[in-house]
Amino acid sequence: MVLAITVNINPILIDLGPIRVSWYGLMYVFGFLASYLLVRYQMKKKEFGVSRLDVENLFFYLILGLIIGARLGYVLFYDLKMYLTDPLEIFAVWHGGMSFHGGLIGVLIVGIFFCWKNKKSFWKVADLFIVTVPIGLGLGRIGNFINGELYGRATQVPWGMIFPKGGPLPRHPSQLYESGLEGGALFLILWLLKDKNLPEGGLLAVFLSFYGLFRFTVEFFREPDPQLGFILGPLTMGQILSSFMIVGGIALFLYLKGRGKKKS
């Protein structure tokens, strides 16, 4: 029996003329705030070689790197042909279109440059910040659910839901699957490992591999992007990009572990 609950939540939380606050935007704010507080909490327990001012400055640049990287990533990975015909649309971020993988690349580039410029250990700083990232990811997916976007494939499972943008058929609430795995489960894994004897940068490597694994899995339940469909047999663009993350994370962990043995 399919319950087929219709998801029709107003994506705008507050609408007072020129003042409009969306649930999705609020999730970003909550995610960054939670990340900042958890970074500060960790700094009280352990030395990472950065000051509070360093963290606040880095957060500013990371936010810029995330937004720019996510937008350019979507342009390059998901709809390059359309944006080539209308380049000005690249700047119309309010029309939607952000890529996690692009955002990750943007954040890594900014983080590496910041640490190099300020003579900080990138691996230590990465481990400090990466533990907090799944919270923002989980909240962002809830925002996607409220917006009724990035929904799943048609299904007959009892918890199938109808998303107005997805037609009359019940679909997997894949946004909630992603929120649970990329958000809750990944945060728990990283938080439990943060005090273990891992090589510097090890948490970043674990994040890359497990996020890639979780995203690759959930993509089997998520509706492919309409402008792309399936890219390689049954695989989507998200799965191809996540495959690189899985392999890259494993390779990075082995490299860091080997480097740590040489130092000792």
N, C-alpha and C positions, 0 to 999 in steps of 0.2 A: 504493500500500500504506500503510495507516494503522498506526502502531506502537501507538497507544492505550495509552500508559503510564499507569498509575493513580497519581495523586498522593495519597498517604495518609501524610503526614508528621505526627508528633505535634506539635501546636502549642505544647505545654508543654516547655520545655527542661529546667527543674529543678522537681521537685515533692517538697518535703520538708515535708510536713504543711502548716503555715501559710505556708510560704515557697514561692511559685509564681512562676517566671519564664517568661514566654512569649516565643517568638521575635519576635512582633509588637511587644511592649513593648520588647524588646532593640533592635529596629531603630530605634525612636524615640530611645532613648538614644544609639545609635551615630550617628544622624543629627544630633542636637543637639551631640554632642561634636565631630564632624567639622566642623560649621558654626562652632562656637566657635574651633577651632584655625585654620581657614582665615581667619576674620575677623581673628584676631590676626596671622596671617602677612601679610595685606594691609596691616594698620596699620603694620607695620615697613617696608613698601615705599613707602607713600604716606600723605599727611595727609588725614584725613577729618573732623577737627574734633571727635573724641570721644576720651575717655580709656578706659583699661582698665576703670575702675569704671563708666563710662557703659555700656560694652558689657555688662558682667556684670549690671547692673541692668536693662538693656533686654531681655536674654535672658530674665530671669525673667518680665517682663511679656508678652513675645512668646509664651512657652509658654502662659501663661494665656489670652491672646487667641486662640491657635491652638485650644486645647482647647474653650473656650467657643464660639468662632465655628464650629468644625467641627460641634459638637453641635447648636447652634441652626440652622445651615445645613441639616443633615440633616432636622431637624424641619420647617422651613419649606419646603424645596425638594422633599423626597422622601416624607414620610409625615405631613403635617400633620393629616389627618383622624383617623388613629389616635391621635396624641398629644393631640388635643383631647378625645377620649373618655377618655383616661387620662393627665392632665397629669403625674402623679408619675413616669411612665415616662421623661419627659424627663431626669430626673436619673440614670436607670439606665444610665450609659454603658457598664457592663460587659456589657450586652446587645448592644453593637455599634451602629453607625449614626453615622458621621462623614462630613462632606462637605468635600472639599478646597476648593471654592469658598467655603463658609462660613468655613472656617479662614483662607483668604486675606483675606477681608473683615475678620475679627477681628484679624488681624496688622496689616493696614494701618491700622485705626482706632487700635490701641494705639501703633503706630509714629508716626503723625501726632501723637497727643496727647503722647507722650513728648518728641518733638522740639520741639513747640510750648512745652511746659512748661519744658524745659531750654534753650530758645533754641539749638537745633541745626538744621542744614540737613537737612530730611527727605530731599531728593533725594540728597545725599551719603551719608547713612546707609542709605538704601534700596539704593543701588548697592553699598555695602559688604556688606550682608547677602544681597542677592538672588542673588548669584553662588553662594552656598553652598547655597541652598535645594534645587536638584535632587538633591543627594546624599541628603537626607532623603526626598525623594519616591521616588527609585529604591529605597532600602532599604525604605520602607513598602510598595511594591508587591511586593517579595520576601516581605515578611511576609504580605501578602494571598495570595500563591501558596502559602506554607507552610500557611496556614489553610484553603486550598481554597475561598476565597470570591472574589467579584467575577470569576468565571471567564468565559470567552468563549462565543460561540455555537457550536452544533453544527457540525462540519466533517468533511471527509474528507481534509484535508491530512495528509501523512505524519507531521507532528509533533503531531497532535492528541492530547490527553490526557484521561483520564477523571477527573473530580472527583467524589468520592462524594456531595457535596451537590448535584451537578448531574445526577444520574441516570446511566444506563448509556452514553450516547452520548459519543464523543470530542468534545472542544471545543478551541477556540483557547486557548492559554495567554496570554490577553490581559494578565494581570498582568505577564508577562515582557516583552511588547511595550511596555507602559507604562513599566516599569522602564528599558528600553533607551532609549526616546525621551525621556520626561519626566525621567529620571534622567541617564543617560550622555550622550546627545546634547545635551540642553539645557545640562548643566554644561559640556561642551566648548565650545559656542557662546559662552556667557557668559564663560568663562575666557579664551578667545581674544580677546574684545572688550573685556575690562575695562581694558586699557591703551591702547585706541584713543581717538581724539579724538571721543568721543560727548558730547552735552550732558549736564549733570547730571540724573540720573534716567533717562537713556537705557537703562541696563541693565534697570531695572524695566520700561520699556516693551517692550523686546525679550523679556524673560521672559514678560510677559502674552501677547504675540502668539504666540510660539512654543509656549508651554505650551498655549494655546488650540488652536493648529493641530494639535499632536501628539495632544492629548486628543480633539479632534473626529474625527481620523482613526481612532484606535484604537477609538472607540466603535462603529464599524461592525463590529468583530469581537467586541465585548464584549456579553454577555447583558444586555438591559435590566433595570432593577429590576422585580421581579415585581409590586409594588404599583402601578407607574406604566405599565410597558410603553412604547410609543412615544407621544410627546407631540404632535408635529407631523409628520404624514406618516411618513416613515421615521426621523425624528430623535428622539433620546432627550433626557431632561432634561440629561444631561451635555453633549450637543452644543449645546443651546440656551444653557446657561450659558457654555460655551467660546466660542461665537460672540460673546458680549458681550466676552469677554476679548480676542479677536482684534481686533475693531473698536476697543475701548478702548485697547489697546496701540498700535495704529497712530496713533490720534488723539492719544494722549499724546506719542508720539515727535515728531509733527509740531508739536505745541504747544511742546514743550521746545526743539526745534530753532529754531523761530521766535523764541522768547523769547531764546535764546542769541544770535541774530543782532542783535536789538534792543540787547542789552547791549554788543555789540562795535561 
